[in-house]
């Protein structure tokens, strides 16, 4: 297996950490909004979106190497 294939495979530990972070954030959102029943999926998706947005904001994409001539 090549290095590219290894780097493309998700890290199981990182996936577990992400899932735990989503679970905790979803729970907090649910509590803050009065613990409504039957909206688990909504809170899960909202938590995931927020965590992904925070992650992308913390790690902006690398600048393309434009050379001036």
Secondary structure, DSSP 8 states (H G I E B T S, - for coil): --HHHHHHS--HHHHHHHHHHHHHHHHHHHHHTT--TT-HHHHHHHHHHHHHHHHHHHS----------
